[in-house]
Amino acid sequence: MPTSTRAAGTNRKRPRHPIDHSARLGRVVQRLREEQEMSQETLADLAGIDRTYVSMLERGLHRVSLELAAAVAGAFDLTLTQLMERVDREPKVKVKPARRAQTKSPS
Protein backbone atom coordinates (compact mmCIF):
# COMPACT_ATOMS: atom_id res chain seq x y z
CA MET A 1 0.00 0.00 0.00
CA PRO A 2 1.55 3.39 -0.99
CA THR A 3 2.23 5.90 1.75
CA SER A 4 0.80 9.38 1.52
CA THR A 5 2.47 12.70 2.28
CA ARG A 6 -0.87 14.01 3.51
CA ALA A 7 -1.79 14.15 7.17
CA ALA A 8 -4.69 11.94 8.16
CA GLY A 9 -8.02 13.71 7.76
CA THR A 10 -6.68 16.60 5.67
CA ASN A 11 -6.32 17.37 2.02
CA ARG A 12 -3.19 19.45 2.49
CA LYS A 13 0.16 18.32 1.16
CA ARG A 14 3.38 18.89 3.05
CA PRO A 15 5.10 22.10 1.97
CA ARG A 16 7.92 21.57 -0.51
CA HIS A 17 10.36 23.31 1.83
CA PRO A 18 9.12 23.11 5.43
CA ILE A 19 9.16 26.16 7.65
CA ASP A 20 11.84 25.75 10.28
CA HIS A 21 10.20 26.65 13.58
CA SER A 22 13.36 25.72 15.48
CA ALA A 23 15.32 28.42 13.65
CA ARG A 24 12.63 31.00 14.37
CA LEU A 25 12.59 30.10 18.07
CA GLY A 26 16.38 30.25 18.14
CA ARG A 27 16.46 33.75 16.66
CA VAL A 28 13.87 34.96 19.19
CA VAL A 29 15.78 33.45 22.13
CA GLN A 30 19.06 34.95 20.97
CA ARG A 31 17.47 38.38 20.46
CA LEU A 32 15.84 38.32 23.91
CA ARG A 33 19.09 37.21 25.52
CA GLU A 34 21.09 39.96 23.84
CA GLU A 35 18.46 42.63 24.62
CA GLN A 36 18.74 41.70 28.29
CA GLU A 37 22.56 41.62 28.04
CA MET A 38 22.50 38.03 29.25
CA SER A 39 25.19 35.48 28.50
CA GLN A 40 24.39 32.00 27.25
CA GLU A 41 25.74 30.70 30.56
CA THR A 42 23.31 32.88 32.55
CA LEU A 43 20.37 31.84 30.40
CA ALA A 44 21.36 28.20 30.79
CA ASP A 45 21.54 28.56 34.59
CA LEU A 46 18.14 30.29 34.76
CA ALA A 47 16.50 27.71 32.48
CA GLY A 48 18.22 24.73 34.13
CA ILE A 49 19.95 23.53 30.96
CA ASP A 50 23.51 23.23 29.67
CA ARG A 51 25.13 26.23 27.96
CA THR A 52 25.94 24.19 24.88
CA TYR A 53 22.25 23.39 24.55
CA VAL A 54 21.48 27.14 24.56
CA SER A 55 23.98 27.57 21.73
CA MET A 56 22.38 24.78 19.70
CA LEU A 57 18.90 26.12 20.44
CA GLU A 58 19.86 29.60 19.19
CA ARG A 59 21.22 28.07 15.98
CA GLY A 60 18.01 26.09 15.45
CA LEU A 61 19.75 22.73 15.71
CA HIS A 62 17.29 21.17 18.18
CA ARG A 63 13.56 20.69 18.30
CA VAL A 64 12.48 21.98 21.67
CA SER A 65 10.02 20.28 24.04
CA LEU A 66 7.23 22.28 25.65
CA GLU A 67 8.91 21.86 29.02
CA LEU A 68 12.18 23.32 27.76
CA ALA A 69 10.41 26.16 25.93
CA ALA A 70 8.53 26.99 29.14
CA ALA A 71 11.80 26.98 31.12
CA VAL A 72 13.46 29.31 28.59
CA ALA A 73 10.41 31.59 28.61
CA GLY A 74 10.54 31.70 32.42
CA ALA A 75 14.20 32.72 32.30
CA PHE A 76 13.04 35.83 30.42
CA ASP A 77 10.08 36.39 32.78
CA LEU A 78 7.71 35.47 29.96
CA THR A 79 4.97 32.89 29.77
CA LEU A 80 5.23 30.14 27.19
CA THR A 81 2.36 31.82 25.32
CA GLN A 82 4.22 35.15 25.23
CA LEU A 83 7.37 33.47 23.93
CA MET A 84 5.48 31.59 21.23
CA GLU A 85 3.64 34.77 20.15
CA ARG A 86 7.07 36.31 19.49
CA VAL A 87 8.08 33.23 17.52
CA ASP A 88 4.87 33.50 15.46
CA ARG A 89 5.75 37.10 14.57
CA GLU A 90 9.28 36.12 13.53
CA PRO A 91 9.77 35.97 9.74
CA LYS A 92 9.54 32.45 8.41
CA VAL A 93 12.64 30.60 7.28
CA LYS A 94 12.39 28.11 4.46
CA VAL A 95 14.67 25.14 4.78
CA LYS A 96 16.02 23.63 1.61
CA PRO A 97 16.96 19.97 1.61
CA ALA A 98 20.69 19.30 1.78
CA ARG A 99 22.28 18.43 -1.53
CA ARG A 100 24.66 15.56 -1.89
CA ALA A 101 28.15 16.39 -3.00
CA GLN A 102 28.83 15.08 -6.44
CA THR A 103 31.97 13.07 -6.83
CA LYS A 104 33.92 12.94 -10.04
CA SER A 105 34.71 9.58 -11.43
CA PRO A 106 38.38 8.96 -12.27
CA SER A 107 39.20 9.74 -15.90
TAGITA-V83790 format. One line per field, one symbol per residue. ss: DSSP state (a for helix, b for strand, c for the rest). A space follows every 50 residues. Layout:
# TAGITA-V83790
ss=???
This chain:
# TAGITA-V83790
ss=ccccccccccccccccccbcaaaaaaaaaaaaaaaccccaaaaaaaaccc aaaaaaaacccccccaaaaaaaaaaccccaaaaaaaaaaccccbcccccc ccccccc
